[in-house]
Amino acid sequence: MRDELSEEPGHAPHPAAAAVAHRTPSAPSSSRMCAAYLAGIVQLLDAQRREAALREALDLPSIAVALADPRLGSSRDQVMRWCQEWIRPPGAERDAHGLDYEHLARNIAERVAQAAEPDGVPMRALRRLQLRRHARTAPRGFRARHAADLSPRESEAFDMCTALTEAARRWYARNACHDPTVQANLARLAVLR
């Protein structure tokens, strides 16, 4: 980037222009594809399709690990480390809704280990993420509610989905939105047909 003032003989580049040329973007990006995927899980929960929501939510750790890899690969070990790092918010014993993160993390780890594909590219999960870029965004204020009359199995599925979507949101906001590999992979998925 050249400053117009620097073209004159004997003039140094304008200091503000030099600072702008070397500045990295500090504002986080957002991904409509990721947001639509997470909103889709919440919509499934709201429609009381908890098993379908859980299937999609259990893919979130594999998707996150793959997006952070230049080759879009993931392994069960990486997926398990992602779960350990992101599912439980820092310092949370229980949240305001009474979620027991210790119990949830164990159950999620078991389910993710069963659902995770062996080492390689989680093609099915990434394809579902990619297809969500065409989905309508959920209206503002849209939030699945936990019904008191759920069976223990339904309640556990709801809590797992909630913990995984919150973990994915934390991961994206604190890490992925600033990670050039994740952003490049999201862009790559957006243009692949």
C-alpha positions, 0 to 999 in steps of 0.5 A: 500500500503506497501513500500518495504523499510518499510519491513526491520526491523527498517525502517520507510515507505518512505515518498514519498510512504506514500504521494502517498498512501493518495493522491486522483486523481486530474485529471478529468475523461472523459465519452465517454458516455456523450461526445457521447450523447452531440456529438449526439445532435450537429450532429442532429442540423447539420443535421437540425433535430432540434426537435429531438435534442431538445428532447435529449437536454431537457433530459440533466438536468434529466440525470445530476440530476439522475447521481448525485443521488446514486439511479439514481433518480430525481425530477422536483424540482431538475431538475429545480434547476440544470437548474437555476444553470448551464444554464446561465454561470456566469456573462453572460448577452448575449454571443458572439452569442447574446444568451439571457440567461434570455429568454432561461432559462425561455423557457427551464425551461417550456419545461423541466418541461413539459418533466421531468418525475415525481419523480423517475428514468428517465429510458428513458433518462438514457437508451438513454445515455447508448446506446450512449456509442456505438456511434461513436465519432464525428470528431474533429472540428465538430460544428453545425452552426446557419443558419440565415434563420431559422424560429423563432421556429427553431432558438429557438430550436437551441438556447435551444439545444446550451444552454443545451449542454453547460450547461451539459459540464460546469456541467461535467467539473466543478462538475461531473468529480470529483463527485464519485457518478456521476462516479460510476453511469456512470460506472454502466450504462456502464456495464448494458446491 
